Amino acid sequence: MFAHPLTDTAELRPLEPWQARDFADFIARTRDHLAPWLPWATSITDEEGARAWLRTYADRQAADDGRICGIWLDGTLVGGILFRVFAAPAGVCEIGVWIAPEAQGRGLVHRAARHFIRWAFETRGMHRVEWRAFTTNTRSAATAERLGMTREGTLREAFPYLGTRHDIAVWSLLARDWKP
């Protein structure tokens, strides 16, 4: 099976429908932490819901339209990364990430994102990788900056979530600016 080491005890590997129980358990234990930022953290409430959501990404991967991987630490799912948008003909993709509180501060998201960016540019020939987050998500902003991304601006009140319209910050990295 595919696995990419992130550290001696952490790895990045595909997150597939057959792992729905692990994903549902992860969501259940991190829901309060993830819910302020990620709609699926509140909408996925059981194993079947997790399986259905993961199946959409399996289908999207088959259509060359998305991809999802989990971040595993000591054999436990502690986070993930996905191409929320993957428009190969246009050469544009968008990365999304999440991590459990107990796994923060280890550089796992940074390493996983660098792997995804490298693959997008060097293997798939993408031109632009985007990163979007609520303007209030300072940890996400810091990660985008550490990845060398340029903040392009704010999409004002662009994302309705939990009864409020949120501003979304947009960062990008162009292939010509990528430093492996």
C-alpha positions in Angstrom: 0.0 0.0 0.0 1.1 3.6 -0.6 2.4 5.4 2.4 4.7 8.5 2.6 6.6 9.0 5.8 6.2 12.3 7.5 8.3 11.5 10.6 9.6 8.3 12.2 6.2 7.7 13.7 3.8 9.5 11.3 2.8 8.8 7.7 0.6 10.1 5.0 -1.6 7.5 3.2 -4.8 7.4 1.2 -8.0 7.6 3.2 -10.5 5.3 1.6 -14.1 4.2 2.1 -13.0 0.9 3.8 -11.5 3.1 6.6 -14.9 4.8 7.4 -14.8 3.5 11.0 -11.4 5.1 11.7 -12.6 8.4 10.0 -15.9 8.4 12.0 -14.0 7.7 15.2 -11.6 10.6 14.4 -14.5 13.0 13.8 -16.3 12.0 17.0 -13.2 12.6 19.1 -12.2 15.9 17.4 -15.6 17.3 16.5 -15.5 20.2 18.9 -12.0 21.2 17.6 -12.9 20.8 13.9 -16.5 22.1 13.8 -15.7 25.8 13.9 -13.9 25.4 10.5 -15.2 22.4 8.7 -18.8 21.7 7.8 -18.3 17.9 7.5 -17.2 17.8 11.1 -20.8 18.4 12.1 -22.6 16.6 9.2 -20.7 13.3 9.4 -22.1 11.6 12.5 -21.6 7.9 12.0 -19.7 5.3 10.1 -22.1 5.2 7.1 -21.9 9.0 6.7 -18.1 8.8 6.8 -18.1 6.0 4.2 -20.4 8.0 1.9 -18.2 11.1 2.2 -15.0 9.1 1.6 -16.7 7.4 -1.3 -17.2 10.8 -3.0 -13.5 11.4 -2.8 -12.8 7.9 -4.2 -15.1 8.7 -7.1 -13.4 12.2 -7.5 -10.0 10.6 -7.5 -11.1 8.2 -10.2 -12.3 11.2 -12.2 -9.1 13.0 -11.6 -11.0 15.7 -9.7 -9.8 15.3 -6.1 -7.9 13.2 -3.6 -7.8 12.6 0.1 -5.2 11.2 2.4 -5.0 10.7 6.2 -2.2 11.6 8.5 -1.5 8.7 10.8 0.6 9.0 14.0 1.6 5.7 15.7 -1.1 3.9 13.7 -3.9 6.3 14.7 -5.7 8.7 12.3 -4.9 12.2 13.6 -5.6 14.4 10.6 -5.8 14.7 6.9 -5.3 16.6 3.7 -7.2 16.7 0.4 -7.4 18.4 -2.9 -10.8 20.1 -2.4 -10.4 21.4 -6.0 -8.3 19.6 -8.6 -8.9 21.1 -12.0 -6.1 19.5 -14.1 -7.1 21.0 -17.4 -6.8 24.5 -15.9 -3.7 23.6 -13.8 -5.3 24.8 -10.6 -5.9 22.9 -7.3 -6.8 23.8 -3.8 -5.5 22.0 -0.6 -7.5 21.6 2.5 -6.1 20.3 5.8 -7.1 19.3 9.4 -5.4 17.9 12.5 -6.3 16.7 15.9 -5.3 18.9 18.9 -2.9 16.2 20.2 -1.0 16.1 16.9 -0.6 19.9 16.5 2.8 21.5 16.7 4.7 18.6 15.1 4.9 19.9 11.6 2.7 17.1 10.2 0.3 19.3 8.3 3.3 21.3 6.9 5.0 18.1 5.7 1.8 16.6 4.3 1.1 19.8 2.4 4.6 20.0 1.0 4.2 16.5 -0.3 0.8 17.3 -1.9 2.3 20.5 -3.4 5.3 18.7 -4.8 3.1 16.0 -6.4 0.8 18.7 -7.9 3.7 20.7 -9.5 6.3 18.0 -10.2 4.1 15.0 -11.1 0.9 16.5 -12.4 2.3 19.7 -13.9 -0.2 22.0 -12.1 0.4 25.7 -12.4 -1.2 27.0 -9.2 -1.9 25.6 -5.7 -4.4 27.5 -3.6 -5.1 27.5 0.1 -8.3 29.0 1.6 -9.3 29.4 5.2 -11.5 31.5 7.4 -9.7 34.8 8.1 -10.0 33.9 11.8 -8.1 30.6 11.4 -4.7 31.9 12.4 -3.1 28.4 12.5 -4.1 27.8 8.9 -2.8 31.2 7.9 0.6 30.5 9.6 0.8 27.1 7.7 0.2 28.8 4.3 2.9 31.3 5.1 5.4 28.7 6.1 4.7 26.9 2.8 5.8 30.1 1.0 2.4 31.0 -0.2 1.3 34.5 -1.1 -1.8 35.9 0.5 -3.8 37.3 -2.3 -6.7 38.7 -0.5 -10.1 38.2 1.2 -13.3 36.9 -0.2 -15.7 38.9 1.9 -18.6 37.0 3.5 -18.1 34.3 0.9 -18.9 31.2 3.0 -22.1 30.8 4.9 -21.6 28.4 7.9 -23.5 28.0 11.1 -25.8 30.9 10.5 -22.9 33.4 9.8 -21.3 34.5 6.5 -17.5 34.2 6.9 -14.7 36.0 5.2 -12.3 33.6 3.4 -8.6 34.4 3.0 -6.9 33.1 -0.2 -3.2 32.2 -0.6 -1.5 30.7 -3.6 1.7 29.3 -4.8 2.7 29.2 -8.4 4.8 26.5 -9.9 7.6 29.0 -10.8 7.8 30.0 -7.2 8.0 26.4 -5.8 11.1 25.7 -3.8 11.3 21.9 -3.1 
